[in-house]
Amino acid sequence: MLDQISKDTFQNQVDVTKVYDLVVIGAGVAGLNALYAATRYLPKGSSVLLLDEKAMAGGMWNTAYDFVRLHQPHPMFTVGDLRWDWRKPRDYLARRDEVRDHLSSSLESVAKLVNLDCCFETKVVSSNEVGTSEGYRARIVFHRNDHPDQKATIEARQAVYAPGLNYKETQPLAFSTDAVASIIPQDLLETLKSHPSTPVYVVGGGKTGMDTVLAVLAKGDGRKVSLINGRGTNFLNRTKYIPNGLKRWTSGLPVSRLFRDLALKFDGDNETQTIDHFRRHHATDTQSPNGVFLYGLQSEEEHHRIASGLQQTIGDYLVDVAGTQEGLEILLRNGEPLEVEPGSIFVNCTGSFFRADEMAEPMSCISPHGTIVSINARDAFHFLTSVAGFFLMHLLYRGELRGRGFYTLDLEALFRKDRNAWVGASAAQAYMNQVIAVQTLPMMLLDRCGLDLDRWYPFPRRMAALYQMKATANEDIAHCRAVLDRVADRFEVRCASLN
Ligand SMILES: Cc1cc2nc3c(=O)[nH]c(=O)nc-3n(C[C@H](O)[C@H](O)[C@H](O)COP(=O)(O)OP(=O)(O)OC[C@H]3O[C@@H](n4cnc5c(N)ncnc54)[C@H](O)[C@@H]3O)c2cc1C
C-alpha cells in the first residue's frame, strides 16, 4: 500500500511566496482529522500545507514501542469516516505500523480535494495570529530539522496546531546498581533475546505495562514476570462494551451512555467514589482494589491471561534497586525490601504523557480572531485529540464554535494535580461537548465521525442512544457545567466556556 506517504510524495516543498488557505502543524491523528474535516469546507483546489517534524505522517505511531496495538477496534481509529483498506475482522486490534500506514494513507484522499503540500522533517518554532492589510492571518515560522539556523516564514488564512500531548520520551529507570537491566519498552524484544530466562519486572500497570506483560508472556519461555503497579489501574471491559456477533444487538452499552454514567456520577468532589463506581460496574477486574483509570480498554481474556501469567503483582511504587548487605534488593515506597535475581529486566512503563518537567506553554484553543485552532491539553476541547480535531474544524467552518457553551479545560494542569479528578472532569467535559455538538451539528455530519465508539453497535441501537442523549440533554449539560465549574474552583485550573 502506497509505499508510505513520506517526504518524497509531495516534493517536500513549501511555497513561501503564497498565502496558504490552510496550514496544519502536526500529522498525527489529531492534525489529520482536522485536515480531513477542513477539506469538507475548503473549495476544491485550495492550497493546503501539512508540516511535521517526523519523516512521515502518523504521529506517535511512528515512534511507539513495536508491540503496541490499538486498544479499540481498528475501524474506530481513523481519519474522518475513512475506512481501513483491508478485510480484517472488525474487532482486530491493529499493530503500530498498520495504524501509522492507515493514518498516512488518509493524505491520498485529502490530496484529491485540495492542492496539498507536505513538508516532513520540518519543525515549527512559532505560530502567531497577526494583523495584515488583508485581515488577520496565521504567521508560521519553521525550519528543516537539519538546518535549525535557516528559518522560513509563511502565512495562512487558517492554521491548525496539533502537536500532540506534552510527552516525555521514556528513559530507563535509574537505579543504584547496574546488576539488573533497566530498559524501555522499545528495547524489550531485543533484551528478552539477549537475556534468556531472566525474570522481568514490569514497572507501571497502565496500557503500556499490560502490553509489555502480554508481549513477555507471548514468548512462552516460562520466565517469571512480575508487575509493580502502584495504586493499580482499571481498564474498561472491552468484552462487555464492544461485544461481538449477536451480542452487538442484545448486550453491552453504547459508549456514549457509559460516558454519561461517569459524567453524572462525578459531582466535582467525589473522584475516588467515581473511580470505585467505574471499577465495580465497568472494569475488567471488578473485585480488585485498583484505584486509577486512564481510559485504557482490555478484554476479559487479556485480563485472565495477564492475571494467570504473572508470578506476582506488587501494589506499591518502585523507589530503587540496590545492592545491600542482604544482597540485591527492590526498594518500594511503602513496603518491605524484596530480593531480586541479578540480571533481572526492569521495564519502565510508568507513562509518558504530562511527565515532562515543565508543563506545556498555555495556548488558547482558538486565537482571538479565529485564525489558529490549537489542539492542545492546556485549553483542551476533548481529552481525545482525534475527536477534538474532527469537531473543532467542523464547528469552526460552520461558525458554531463560540457562544454555544462548549467548554475547554486545562487537562494537563488537572492531571498533574489529581488523576482521578482528571477522569471525572474529562468525562463530564467530553460528554457535555458531545451533547452540545449533537444539538448543533446535522445528523449526517455526526454520523461521519468514524472515531465514535457507538458505531460499534448496529444503527438502531446507535439511534436509540442518540435519542436518549437528546431527551436528557439540557439537565445533563447543566450538571456537567456545574461539575466543571466546581473543578475549576477547587483545583484552580482553567475550565470555561468557549466564547
Ligand atoms: C503507547 C501509546 C499507545 C496508545 N494507544 C492508543 C490507543 O490504542 N487508542 C487511542 O485512541 N489512543 C492511544 N494512544 C493515545 C495517542 O496519543 C493518540 O491515539 C493519538 O495518536 C495522539 O495523536 P496526536 O495527533 O494528538 O499526537 P501525536 O501522534 O503525538 O502527533 C503529533 C505530531 O505533531 C508533530 N509535532 C509536534 N510538535 C511539532 C512542531 N513544533 N513542529 C512540527 N511538528 C510537530 C509530531 O512530530 C507528531 O507527529 C496511545 C498513546 C501511546 C503513547
PDBQT file of the ligand as one rigid body, heavy atoms in Angstrom, charges set to zero:
ROOT
HETATM    1  C1  LIG A 501       1.993   3.866  23.710  1.00  0.00    +0.000 C 
HETATM    2  C2  LIG A 501       0.709   4.548  23.375  1.00  0.00    +0.000 A 
HETATM    3  C3  LIG A 501      -0.408   3.815  22.990  1.00  0.00    +0.000 A 
HETATM    4  C4  LIG A 501      -1.594   4.452  22.665  1.00  0.00    +0.000 A 
HETATM    5  N1  LIG A 501      -2.657   3.694  22.286  1.00  0.00    +0.000 NA
HETATM    6  C5  LIG A 501      -3.816   4.289  21.958  1.00  0.00    +0.000 A 
HETATM    7  C6  LIG A 501      -4.926   3.524  21.502  1.00  0.00    +0.000 A 
HETATM    8  O1  LIG A 501      -4.865   2.303  21.424  1.00  0.00    +0.000 OA
HETATM    9  N2  LIG A 501      -6.069   4.164  21.182  1.00  0.00    +0.000 N 
HETATM   10  C7  LIG A 501      -6.176   5.529  21.266  1.00  0.00    +0.000 A 
HETATM   11  O2  LIG A 501      -7.238   6.071  20.949  1.00  0.00    +0.000 OA
HETATM   12  N3  LIG A 501      -5.137   6.277  21.686  1.00  0.00    +0.000 NA
HETATM   13  C8  LIG A 501      -3.969   5.695  22.033  1.00  0.00    +0.000 A 
HETATM   14  N4  LIG A 501      -2.909   6.458  22.455  1.00  0.00    +0.000 N 
HETATM   15  C9  LIG A 501      -3.083   7.892  22.601  1.00  0.00    +0.000 C 
HETATM   16  C10 LIG A 501      -2.454   8.641  21.420  1.00  0.00    +0.000 C 
HETATM   17  O3  LIG A 501      -1.781   9.695  21.960  1.00  0.00    +0.000 OA
HETATM   18  C11 LIG A 501      -3.489   9.040  20.434  1.00  0.00    +0.000 C 
HETATM   19  O4  LIG A 501      -4.091   7.900  19.925  1.00  0.00    +0.000 OA
HETATM   20  C12 LIG A 501      -3.012   9.818  19.230  1.00  0.00    +0.000 C 
HETATM   21  O5  LIG A 501      -2.260   9.034  18.342  1.00  0.00    +0.000 OA
HETATM   22  C13 LIG A 501      -2.347  11.114  19.546  1.00  0.00    +0.000 C 
HETATM   23  O6  LIG A 501      -2.412  11.851  18.357  1.00  0.00    +0.000 OA
HETATM   24  P1  LIG A 501      -1.955  13.352  18.250  1.00  0.00    +0.000 P 
HETATM   25  O7  LIG A 501      -2.098  13.712  16.822  1.00  0.00    +0.000 OA
HETATM   26  O8  LIG A 501      -2.628  14.201  19.249  1.00  0.00    +0.000 OA
HETATM   27  O9  LIG A 501      -0.425  13.359  18.690  1.00  0.00    +0.000 OA
HETATM   28  P2  LIG A 501       0.833  12.695  18.007  1.00  0.00    +0.000 P 
HETATM   29  O10 LIG A 501       0.513  11.378  17.469  1.00  0.00    +0.000 OA
HETATM   30  O11 LIG A 501       1.922  12.815  19.004  1.00  0.00    +0.000 OA
HETATM   31  O12 LIG A 501       1.129  13.657  16.761  1.00  0.00    +0.000 OA
HETATM   32  C14 LIG A 501       1.609  14.967  16.907  1.00  0.00    +0.000 C 
HETATM   33  C15 LIG A 501       2.509  15.265  15.729  1.00  0.00    +0.000 C 
HETATM   34  O13 LIG A 501       2.913  16.627  15.803  1.00  0.00    +0.000 OA
HETATM   35  C16 LIG A 501       4.258  16.723  15.428  1.00  0.00    +0.000 C 
HETATM   36  N5  LIG A 501       4.807  17.929  16.025  1.00  0.00    +0.000 N 
HETATM   37  C17 LIG A 501       4.771  18.289  17.332  1.00  0.00    +0.000 A 
HETATM   38  N6  LIG A 501       5.350  19.484  17.511  1.00  0.00    +0.000 NA
HETATM   39  C18 LIG A 501       5.766  19.893  16.288  1.00  0.00    +0.000 A 
HETATM   40  C19 LIG A 501       6.437  21.046  15.815  1.00  0.00    +0.000 A 
HETATM   41  N7  LIG A 501       6.788  22.041  16.641  1.00  0.00    +0.000 N 
HETATM   42  N8  LIG A 501       6.734  21.121  14.500  1.00  0.00    +0.000 NA
HETATM   43  C20 LIG A 501       6.384  20.118  13.644  1.00  0.00    +0.000 A 
HETATM   44  N9  LIG A 501       5.734  19.024  14.044  1.00  0.00    +0.000 NA
HETATM   45  C21 LIG A 501       5.425  18.911  15.341  1.00  0.00    +0.000 A 
HETATM   46  C22 LIG A 501       4.888  15.451  15.967  1.00  0.00    +0.000 C 
HETATM   47  O14 LIG A 501       6.066  15.125  15.255  1.00  0.00    +0.000 OA
HETATM   48  C23 LIG A 501       3.779  14.433  15.733  1.00  0.00    +0.000 C 
HETATM   49  O15 LIG A 501       3.916  13.768  14.502  1.00  0.00    +0.000 OA
HETATM   50  C24 LIG A 501      -1.696   5.854  22.762  1.00  0.00    +0.000 A 
HETATM   51  C25 LIG A 501      -0.572   6.598  23.149  1.00  0.00    +0.000 A 
HETATM   52  C26 LIG A 501       0.621   5.956  23.433  1.00  0.00    +0.000 A 
HETATM   53  C27 LIG A 501       1.824   6.777  23.820  1.00  0.00    +0.000 C 
ENDROOT
TORSDOF 0
